[in-house]
Amino acid sequence: MSEYLPALIWSLSCFVCLFIAKRRQLRTTALRAILVVFLGPFAIPFVLAAKPGTIPQH
């Protein structure tokens, strides 16, 4: 079971990043998605440091 722990932490951090990005009204771009996938838990500070932008209304 302990070998699955890093994958679980990595997956949970992706959901945390997505939740923070939606709360701060950040647009999800391909670059941000790749950063989250590769950096995992270390991507949370990047999401917090990103400037909130306006979401275009359709």
N, CA, C and O atoms as a Tripos MOL2 file, in Angstrom:
@<TRIPOS>MOLECULE
protein
  232   231    58     0     0
PROTEIN
NO_CHARGES

@<TRIPOS>ATOM
      1 N           0.8200   -1.2030    0.0000 N.3       1 MET1
      2 CA          0.0000    0.0000    0.0000 C.3       1 MET1
      3 C           0.8610    1.2630    0.0000 C.2       1 MET1
      4 O           0.4690    2.2840   -0.5650 O.2       1 MET1
      5 N           2.0060    1.1930    0.6200 N.am      2 SER2
      6 CA          2.8390    2.3930    0.7190 C.3       2 SER2
      7 C           3.4000    2.8290   -0.6330 C.2       2 SER2
      8 O           3.7780    3.9890   -0.7920 O.2       2 SER2
      9 N           3.4630    1.9230   -1.6080 N.am      3 GLU3
     10 CA          3.9740    2.3250   -2.9150 C.3       3 GLU3
     11 C           2.9650    3.1760   -3.6820 C.2       3 GLU3
     12 O           3.3290    3.8470   -4.6480 O.2       3 GLU3
     13 N           1.7000    3.1530   -3.2600 N.am      4 TYR4
     14 CA          0.6770    3.9760   -3.8990 C.3       4 TYR4
     15 C           0.5670    5.3670   -3.2700 C.2       4 TYR4
     16 O          -0.1020    6.2400   -3.8230 O.2       4 TYR4
     17 N           1.1980    5.5790   -2.1540 N.am      5 LEU5
     18 CA          1.0930    6.8480   -1.4410 C.3       5 LEU5
     19 C           1.6000    8.0390   -2.2650 C.2       5 LEU5
     20 O           0.9120    9.0590   -2.3090 O.2       5 LEU5
     21 N           2.7680    7.9640   -2.9200 N.am      6 PRO6
     22 CA          3.1870    9.1080   -3.7450 C.3       6 PRO6
     23 C           2.2060    9.4230   -4.8810 C.2       6 PRO6
     24 O           1.9660   10.5920   -5.1820 O.2       6 PRO6
     25 N           1.6450    8.4010   -5.5030 N.am      7 ALA7
     26 CA          0.6700    8.6370   -6.5750 C.3       7 ALA7
     27 C          -0.5930    9.2720   -6.0150 C.2       7 ALA7
     28 O          -1.1990   10.1230   -6.6660 O.2       7 ALA7
     29 N          -0.9920    8.8740   -4.8260 N.am      8 LEU8
     30 CA         -2.1690    9.4630   -4.1900 C.3       8 LEU8
     31 C          -1.9320   10.9290   -3.8530 C.2       8 LEU8
     32 O          -2.8020   11.7670   -4.0870 O.2       8 LEU8
     33 N          -0.7750   11.2400   -3.3110 N.am      9 ILE9
     34 CA         -0.4310   12.6280   -2.9820 C.3       9 ILE9
     35 C          -0.3760   13.4670   -4.2560 C.2       9 ILE9
     36 O          -0.8690   14.5940   -4.2770 O.2       9 ILE9
     37 N           0.2190   12.9250   -5.3170 N.am     10 TRP10
     38 CA          0.3220   13.6320   -6.5950 C.3      10 TRP10
     39 C          -1.0610   13.9240   -7.1540 C.2      10 TRP10
     40 O          -1.3170   15.0300   -7.6310 O.2      10 TRP10
     41 N          -1.9620   12.9340   -7.0990 N.am     11 SER11
     42 CA         -3.3200   13.1050   -7.6200 C.3      11 SER11
     43 C          -4.1110   14.1150   -6.7940 C.2      11 SER11
     44 O          -4.8180   14.9590   -7.3450 O.2      11 SER11
     45 N          -3.9920   14.0260   -5.4830 N.am     12 LEU12
     46 CA         -4.7030   14.9750   -4.6230 C.3      12 LEU12
     47 C          -4.2160   16.3970   -4.8380 C.2      12 LEU12
     48 O          -5.0060   17.3400   -4.7900 O.2      12 LEU12
     49 N          -2.9230   16.5570   -5.0740 N.am     13 SER13
     50 CA         -2.4020   17.9060   -5.3120 C.3      13 SER13
     51 C          -2.9340   18.4770   -6.6230 C.2      13 SER13
     52 O          -3.1300   19.6880   -6.7320 O.2      13 SER13
     53 N          -3.1720   17.6250   -7.6180 N.am     14 CYS14
     54 CA         -3.7740   18.0990   -8.8750 C.3      14 CYS14
     55 C          -5.1760   18.6310   -8.6210 C.2      14 CYS14
     56 O          -5.5510   19.6720   -9.1600 O.2      14 CYS14
     57 N          -5.9550   17.9270   -7.8060 N.am     15 PHE15
     58 CA         -7.3020   18.3970   -7.4910 C.3      15 PHE15
     59 C          -7.2650   19.6850   -6.6710 C.2      15 PHE15
     60 O          -8.1080   20.5630   -6.8510 O.2      15 PHE15
     61 N          -6.2850   19.7970   -5.7700 N.am     16 VAL16
     62 CA         -6.1470   21.0230   -4.9860 C.3      16 VAL16
     63 C          -5.8010   22.1950   -5.8990 C.2      16 VAL16
     64 O          -6.3510   23.2860   -5.7510 O.2      16 VAL16
     65 N          -4.8940   21.9700   -6.8380 N.am     17 CYS17
     66 CA         -4.5310   23.0280   -7.7960 C.3      17 CYS17
     67 C          -5.7410   23.4530   -8.6190 C.2      17 CYS17
     68 O          -5.9610   24.6460   -8.8310 O.2      17 CYS17
     69 N          -6.5160   22.4960   -9.0790 N.am     18 LEU18
     70 CA         -7.7110   22.8140   -9.8530 C.3      18 LEU18
     71 C          -8.7150   23.5970   -9.0170 C.2      18 LEU18
     72 O          -9.3100   24.5600   -9.5000 O.2      18 LEU18
     73 N          -8.9030   23.1910   -7.7740 N.am     19 PHE19
     74 CA         -9.8310   23.8760   -6.8800 C.3      19 PHE19
     75 C          -9.3780   25.3170   -6.6220 C.2      19 PHE19
     76 O         -10.1900   26.2410   -6.6760 O.2      19 PHE19
     77 N          -8.0930   25.5100   -6.3440 N.am     20 ILE20
     78 CA         -7.5650   26.8540   -6.0960 C.3      20 ILE20
     79 C          -7.7070   27.7170   -7.3530 C.2      20 ILE20
     80 O          -8.0770   28.8880   -7.2670 O.2      20 ILE20
     81 N          -7.4140   27.1400   -8.5100 N.am     21 ALA21
     82 CA         -7.5110   27.8950   -9.7670 C.3      21 ALA21
     83 C          -8.9460   28.3280  -10.0340 C.2      21 ALA21
     84 O          -9.1780   29.4520  -10.4780 O.2      21 ALA21
     85 N          -9.9040   27.4590   -9.7720 N.am     22 LYS22
     86 CA        -11.3040   27.8300   -9.9950 C.3      22 LYS22
     87 C         -11.7590   28.8830   -9.0010 C.2      22 LYS22
     88 O         -12.5140   29.7840   -9.3650 O.2      22 LYS22
     89 N         -11.3170   28.7900   -7.7510 N.am     23 ARG23
     90 CA        -11.7040   29.7820   -6.7380 C.3      23 ARG23
     91 C         -11.1130   31.1540   -7.0450 C.2      23 ARG23
     92 O         -11.7330   32.1760   -6.7510 O.2      23 ARG23
     93 N          -9.9130   31.1820   -7.6360 N.am     24 ARG24
     94 CA         -9.2570   32.4470   -7.9670 C.3      24 ARG24
     95 C          -9.5930   32.9090   -9.3780 C.2      24 ARG24
     96 O          -9.0620   33.9170   -9.8440 O.2      24 ARG24
     97 N         -10.4630   32.1860  -10.0560 N.am     25 GLN25
     98 CA        -10.9140   32.5040  -11.4120 C.3      25 GLN25
     99 C          -9.7540   32.5710  -12.4020 C.2      25 GLN25
    100 O          -9.6550   33.5080  -13.1930 O.2      25 GLN25
    101 N          -8.8830   31.5700  -12.3480 N.am     26 LEU26
    102 CA         -7.7760   31.4640  -13.2940 C.3      26 LEU26
    103 C          -8.2080   30.6240  -14.4800 C.2      26 LEU26
    104 O          -8.9540   29.6560  -14.3350 O.2      26 LEU26
    105 N          -7.7360   31.0010  -15.6420 N.am     27 ARG27
    106 CA         -8.0070   30.1910  -16.8270 C.3      27 ARG27
    107 C          -7.0580   29.0070  -16.8300 C.2      27 ARG27
    108 O          -5.8700   29.1520  -16.5420 O.2      27 ARG27
    109 N          -7.5800   27.8480  -17.1520 N.am     28 THR28
    110 CA         -6.7470   26.6560  -17.2590 C.3      28 THR28
    111 C          -6.1800   26.6000  -18.6670 C.2      28 THR28
    112 O          -6.9150   26.4190  -19.6370 O.2      28 THR28
    113 N          -4.8770   26.7560  -18.7700 N.am     29 THR29
    114 CA         -4.2090   26.6910  -20.0670 C.3      29 THR29
    115 C          -3.4210   25.3910  -20.1440 C.2      29 THR29
    116 O          -3.2400   24.7010  -19.1410 O.2      29 THR29
    117 N          -2.9650   25.0730  -21.3170 N.am     30 ALA30
    118 CA         -2.1870   23.8460  -21.5060 C.3      30 ALA30
    119 C          -0.8880   23.9060  -20.6960 C.2      30 ALA30
    120 O          -0.4660   22.9060  -20.1160 O.2      30 ALA30
    121 N          -0.2660   25.0710  -20.6630 N.am     31 LEU31
    122 CA          0.9770   25.2160  -19.9160 C.3      31 LEU31
    123 C           0.7580   24.9900  -18.4270 C.2      31 LEU31
    124 O           1.5550   24.3090  -17.7810 O.2      31 LEU31
    125 N          -0.3060   25.5480  -17.8790 N.am     32 ARG32
    126 CA         -0.5880   25.3520  -16.4560 C.3      32 ARG32
    127 C          -0.9250   23.8930  -16.1580 C.2      32 ARG32
    128 O          -0.5270   23.3630  -15.1200 O.2      32 ARG32
    129 N          -1.6410   23.2560  -17.0430 N.am     33 ALA33
    130 CA         -1.9820   21.8450  -16.8430 C.3      33 ALA33
    131 C          -0.7260   20.9710  -16.8580 C.2      33 ALA33
    132 O          -0.6000   20.0380  -16.0650 O.2      33 ALA33
    133 N           0.1940   21.2780  -17.7610 N.am     34 ILE34
    134 CA          1.4420   20.5170  -17.8280 C.3      34 ILE34
    135 C           2.2750   20.7440  -16.5740 C.2      34 ILE34
    136 O           2.8720   19.8070  -16.0450 O.2      34 ILE34
    137 N           2.3180   21.9940  -16.0960 N.am     35 LEU35
    138 CA          3.0460   22.2750  -14.8550 C.3      35 LEU35
    139 C           2.4860   21.4830  -13.6870 C.2      35 LEU35
    140 O           3.2430   20.9460  -12.8780 O.2      35 LEU35
    141 N           1.1830   21.4090  -13.5940 N.am     36 VAL36
    142 CA          0.5610   20.6770  -12.4940 C.3      36 VAL36
    143 C           0.8730   19.1900  -12.5950 C.2      36 VAL36
    144 O           1.1500   18.5410  -11.5860 O.2      36 VAL36
    145 N           0.8270   18.6520  -13.8040 N.am     37 VAL37
    146 CA          1.0860   17.2210  -13.9780 C.3      37 VAL37
    147 C           2.5320   16.8840  -13.6280 C.2      37 VAL37
    148 O           2.7860   15.8870  -12.9520 O.2      37 VAL37
    149 N           3.4740   17.6940  -14.0770 N.am     38 PHE38
    150 CA          4.8770   17.3680  -13.8540 C.3      38 PHE38
    151 C           5.3890   17.7740  -12.4750 C.2      38 PHE38
    152 O           6.2440   17.0920  -11.9090 O.2      38 PHE38
    153 N           4.8800   18.8630  -11.9330 N.am     39 LEU39
    154 CA          5.3830   19.3300  -10.6410 C.3      39 LEU39
    155 C           4.6100   18.7720   -9.4540 C.2      39 LEU39
    156 O           5.1270   18.7320   -8.3380 O.2      39 LEU39
    157 N           3.3950   18.3480   -9.6850 N.am     40 GLY40
    158 CA          2.6020   17.7540   -8.6130 C.3      40 GLY40
    159 C           2.3710   18.7190   -7.4680 C.2      40 GLY40
    160 O           1.8730   19.8250   -7.6800 O.2      40 GLY40
    161 N           2.7300   18.3130   -6.2430 N.am     41 PRO41
    162 CA          2.4840   19.1720   -5.0890 C.3      41 PRO41
    163 C           3.2740   20.4840   -5.1250 C.2      41 PRO41
    164 O           2.8980   21.4530   -4.4650 O.2      41 PRO41
    165 N           4.3520   20.5160   -5.8830 N.am     42 PHE42
    166 CA          5.1610   21.7300   -5.9660 C.3      42 PHE42
    167 C           4.5270   22.7770   -6.8780 C.2      42 PHE42
    168 O           5.0310   23.8970   -6.9670 O.2      42 PHE42
    169 N           3.4340   22.4340   -7.5530 N.am     43 ALA43
    170 CA          2.7490   23.3780   -8.4350 C.3      43 ALA43
    171 C           1.7950   24.2890   -7.6760 C.2      43 ALA43
    172 O           1.3700   25.3110   -8.2140 O.2      43 ALA43
    173 N           1.4520   23.9460   -6.4500 N.am     44 ILE44
    174 CA          0.5010   24.7460   -5.6770 C.3      44 ILE44
    175 C           0.9920   26.1850   -5.4920 C.2      44 ILE44
    176 O           0.1870   27.1030   -5.6510 O.2      44 ILE44
    177 N           2.2660   26.4360   -5.1660 N.am     45 PRO45
    178 CA          2.7140   27.8410   -5.0740 C.3      45 PRO45
    179 C           2.6010   28.6030   -6.3930 C.2      45 PRO45
    180 O           2.3500   29.8080   -6.3860 O.2      45 PRO45
    181 N           2.7820   27.9190   -7.5240 N.am     46 PHE46
    182 CA          2.6390   28.5830   -8.8190 C.3      46 PHE46
    183 C           1.1890   28.9870   -9.0650 C.2      46 PHE46
    184 O           0.9270   30.0490   -9.6300 O.2      46 PHE46
    185 N           0.2540   28.1530   -8.6450 N.am     47 VAL47
    186 CA         -1.1550   28.4870   -8.8010 C.3      47 VAL47
    187 C          -1.5130   29.6580   -7.8970 C.2      47 VAL47
    188 O          -2.2820   30.5360   -8.2890 O.2      47 VAL47
    189 N          -0.9640   29.6730   -6.7020 N.am     48 LEU48
    190 CA         -1.2330   30.7750   -5.7850 C.3      48 LEU48
    191 C          -0.6000   32.0800   -6.2650 C.2      48 LEU48
    192 O          -1.1320   33.1570   -5.9980 O.2      48 LEU48
    193 N           0.5210   31.9930   -6.9650 N.am     49 ALA49
    194 CA          1.2180   33.1940   -7.4310 C.3      49 ALA49
    195 C           0.6480   33.7300   -8.7420 C.2      49 ALA49
    196 O           0.9330   34.8690   -9.1130 O.2      49 ALA49
    197 N          -0.1440   32.9400   -9.4430 N.am     50 ALA50
    198 CA         -0.6950   33.3840  -10.7170 C.3      50 ALA50
    199 C          -1.7060   34.5040  -10.4960 C.2      50 ALA50
    200 O          -2.4560   34.5120   -9.5200 O.2      50 ALA50
    201 N          -1.6980   35.4450  -11.4320 N.am     51 LYS51
    202 CA         -2.6140   36.5710  -11.3370 C.3      51 LYS51
    203 C          -3.9930   36.1680  -11.8600 C.2      51 LYS51
    204 O          -4.1090   35.6040  -12.9480 O.2      51 LYS51
    205 N          -5.0130   36.4540  -11.0960 N.am     52 PRO52
    206 CA         -6.3610   36.1380  -11.5900 C.3      52 PRO52
    207 C          -6.7190   37.0090  -12.7750 C.2      52 PRO52
    208 O          -6.4720   38.2150  -12.7680 O.2      52 PRO52
    209 N          -7.2920   36.4080  -13.7780 N.am     53 GLY53
    210 CA         -7.7320   37.1450  -14.9550 C.3      53 GLY53
    211 C          -9.2350   37.0810  -15.0720 C.2      53 GLY53
    212 O          -9.9160   36.4810  -14.2390 O.2      53 GLY53
    213 N          -9.7300   37.6900  -16.0880 N.am     54 THR54
    214 CA        -11.1760   37.6480  -16.3060 C.3      54 THR54
    215 C         -11.5030   36.4770  -17.2150 C.2      54 THR54
    216 O         -10.7940   36.2120  -18.1860 O.2      54 THR54
    217 N         -12.5670   35.7900  -16.8960 N.am     55 ILE55
    218 CA        -13.0360   34.6880  -17.7170 C.3      55 ILE55
    219 C         -13.9910   35.2610  -18.7590 C.2      55 ILE55
    220 O         -14.9610   35.9290  -18.4020 O.2      55 ILE55
    221 N         -13.7300   35.0080  -20.0450 N.am     56 PRO56
    222 CA        -14.6310   35.5650  -21.0680 C.3      56 PRO56
    223 C         -16.0250   34.9640  -20.9580 C.2      56 PRO56
    224 O         -16.1790   33.7520  -20.8090 O.2      56 PRO56
    225 N         -17.0220   35.8070  -21.0320 N.am     57 GLN57
    226 CA        -18.4130   35.3640  -20.9690 C.3      57 GLN57
    227 C         -18.9180   35.0980  -22.3690 C.2      57 GLN57
    228 O         -18.7370   35.9270  -23.2610 O.2      57 GLN57
    229 N         -19.5500   33.9560  -22.5750 N.am     58 HIS58
    230 CA        -20.0800   33.6040  -23.9030 C.3      58 HIS58
    231 C         -21.5370   33.8430  -23.9560 C.2      58 HIS58
    232 O         -22.1630   33.6080  -24.9890 O.2      58 HIS58
@<TRIPOS>BOND
     1     1     2 1
     2     2     3 1
     3     3     4 2
     4     3     5 am
     5     5     6 1
     6     6     7 1
     7     7     8 2
     8     7     9 am
     9     9    10 1
    10    10    11 1
    11    11    12 2
    12    11    13 am
    13    13    14 1
    14    14    15 1
    15    15    16 2
    16    15    17 am
    17    17    18 1
    18    18    19 1
    19    19    20 2
    20    19    21 am
    21    21    22 1
    22    22    23 1
    23    23    24 2
    24    23    25 am
    25    25    26 1
    26    26    27 1
    27    27    28 2
    28    27    29 am
    29    29    30 1
    30    30    31 1
    31    31    32 2
    32    31    33 am
    33    33    34 1
    34    34    35 1
    35    35    36 2
    36    35    37 am
    37    37    38 1
    38    38    39 1
    39    39    40 2
    40    39    41 am
    41    41    42 1
    42    42    43 1
    43    43    44 2
    44    43    45 am
    45    45    46 1
    46    46    47 1
    47    47    48 2
    48    47    49 am
    49    49    50 1
    50    50    51 1
    51    51    52 2
    52    51    53 am
    53    53    54 1
    54    54    55 1
    55    55    56 2
    56    55    57 am
    57    57    58 1
    58    58    59 1
    59    59    60 2
    60    59    61 am
    61    61    62 1
    62    62    63 1
    63    63    64 2
    64    63    65 am
    65    65    66 1
    66    66    67 1
    67    67    68 2
    68    67    69 am
    69    69    70 1
    70    70    71 1
    71    71    72 2
    72    71    73 am
    73    73    74 1
    74    74    75 1
    75    75    76 2
    76    75    77 am
    77    77    78 1
    78    78    79 1
    79    79    80 2
    80    79    81 am
    81    81    82 1
    82    82    83 1
    83    83    84 2
    84    83    85 am
    85    85    86 1
    86    86    87 1
    87    87    88 2
    88    87    89 am
    89    89    90 1
    90    90    91 1
    91    91    92 2
    92    91    93 am
    93    93    94 1
    94    94    95 1
    95    95    96 2
    96    95    97 am
    97    97    98 1
    98    98    99 1
    99    99   100 2
   100    99   101 am
   101   101   102 1
   102   102   103 1
   103   103   104 2
   104   103   105 am
   105   105   106 1
   106   106   107 1
   107   107   108 2
   108   107   109 am
   109   109   110 1
   110   110   111 1
   111   111   112 2
   112   111   113 am
   113   113   114 1
   114   114   115 1
   115   115   116 2
   116   115   117 am
   117   117   118 1
   118   118   119 1
   119   119   120 2
   120   119   121 am
   121   121   122 1
   122   122   123 1
   123   123   124 2
   124   123   125 am
   125   125   126 1
   126   126   127 1
   127   127   128 2
   128   127   129 am
   129   129   130 1
   130   130   131 1
   131   131   132 2
   132   131   133 am
   133   133   134 1
   134   134   135 1
   135   135   136 2
   136   135   137 am
   137   137   138 1
   138   138   139 1
   139   139   140 2
   140   139   141 am
   141   141   142 1
   142   142   143 1
   143   143   144 2
   144   143   145 am
   145   145   146 1
   146   146   147 1
   147   147   148 2
   148   147   149 am
   149   149   150 1
   150   150   151 1
   151   151   152 2
   152   151   153 am
   153   153   154 1
   154   154   155 1
   155   155   156 2
   156   155   157 am
   157   157   158 1
   158   158   159 1
   159   159   160 2
   160   159   161 am
   161   161   162 1
   162   162   163 1
   163   163   164 2
   164   163   165 am
   165   165   166 1
   166   166   167 1
   167   167   168 2
   168   167   169 am
   169   169   170 1
   170   170   171 1
   171   171   172 2
   172   171   173 am
   173   173   174 1
   174   174   175 1
   175   175   176 2
   176   175   177 am
   177   177   178 1
   178   178   179 1
   179   179   180 2
   180   179   181 am
   181   181   182 1
   182   182   183 1
   183   183   184 2
   184   183   185 am
   185   185   186 1
   186   186   187 1
   187   187   188 2
   188   187   189 am
   189   189   190 1
   190   190   191 1
   191   191   192 2
   192   191   193 am
   193   193   194 1
   194   194   195 1
   195   195   196 2
   196   195   197 am
   197   197   198 1
   198   198   199 1
   199   199   200 2
   200   199   201 am
   201   201   202 1
   202   202   203 1
   203   203   204 2
   204   203   205 am
   205   205   206 1
   206   206   207 1
   207   207   208 2
   208   207   209 am
   209   209   210 1
   210   210   211 1
   211   211   212 2
   212   211   213 am
   213   213   214 1
   214   214   215 1
   215   215   216 2
   216   215   217 am
   217   217   218 1
   218   218   219 1
   219   219   220 2
   220   219   221 am
   221   221   222 1
   222   222   223 1
   223   223   224 2
   224   223   225 am
   225   225   226 1
   226   226   227 1
   227   227   228 2
   228   227   229 am
   229   229   230 1
   230   230   231 1
   231   231   232 2
@<TRIPOS>SUBSTRUCTURE
     1 MET1         2 RESIDUE 1 A MET
     2 SER2         6 RESIDUE 1 A SER
     3 GLU3        10 RESIDUE 1 A GLU
     4 TYR4        14 RESIDUE 1 A TYR
     5 LEU5        18 RESIDUE 1 A LEU
     6 PRO6        22 RESIDUE 1 A PRO
     7 ALA7        26 RESIDUE 1 A ALA
     8 LEU8        30 RESIDUE 1 A LEU
     9 ILE9        34 RESIDUE 1 A ILE
    10 TRP10       38 RESIDUE 1 A TRP
    11 SER11       42 RESIDUE 1 A SER
    12 LEU12       46 RESIDUE 1 A LEU
    13 SER13       50 RESIDUE 1 A SER
    14 CYS14       54 RESIDUE 1 A CYS
    15 PHE15       58 RESIDUE 1 A PHE
    16 VAL16       62 RESIDUE 1 A VAL
    17 CYS17       66 RESIDUE 1 A CYS
    18 LEU18       70 RESIDUE 1 A LEU
    19 PHE19       74 RESIDUE 1 A PHE
    20 ILE20       78 RESIDUE 1 A ILE
    21 ALA21       82 RESIDUE 1 A ALA
    22 LYS22       86 RESIDUE 1 A LYS
    23 ARG23       90 RESIDUE 1 A ARG
    24 ARG24       94 RESIDUE 1 A ARG
    25 GLN25       98 RESIDUE 1 A GLN
    26 LEU26      102 RESIDUE 1 A LEU
    27 ARG27      106 RESIDUE 1 A ARG
    28 THR28      110 RESIDUE 1 A THR
    29 THR29      114 RESIDUE 1 A THR
    30 ALA30      118 RESIDUE 1 A ALA
    31 LEU31      122 RESIDUE 1 A LEU
    32 ARG32      126 RESIDUE 1 A ARG
    33 ALA33      130 RESIDUE 1 A ALA
    34 ILE34      134 RESIDUE 1 A ILE
    35 LEU35      138 RESIDUE 1 A LEU
    36 VAL36      142 RESIDUE 1 A VAL
    37 VAL37      146 RESIDUE 1 A VAL
    38 PHE38      150 RESIDUE 1 A PHE
    39 LEU39      154 RESIDUE 1 A LEU
    40 GLY40      158 RESIDUE 1 A GLY
    41 PRO41      162 RESIDUE 1 A PRO
    42 PHE42      166 RESIDUE 1 A PHE
    43 ALA43      170 RESIDUE 1 A ALA
    44 ILE44      174 RESIDUE 1 A ILE
    45 PRO45      178 RESIDUE 1 A PRO
    46 PHE46      182 RESIDUE 1 A PHE
    47 VAL47      186 RESIDUE 1 A VAL
    48 LEU48      190 RESIDUE 1 A LEU
    49 ALA49      194 RESIDUE 1 A ALA
    50 ALA50      198 RESIDUE 1 A ALA
    51 LYS51      202 RESIDUE 1 A LYS
    52 PRO52      206 RESIDUE 1 A PRO
    53 GLY53      210 RESIDUE 1 A GLY
    54 THR54      214 RESIDUE 1 A THR
    55 ILE55      218 RESIDUE 1 A ILE
    56 PRO56      222 RESIDUE 1 A PRO
    57 GLN57      226 RESIDUE 1 A GLN
    58 HIS58      230 RESIDUE 1 A HIS
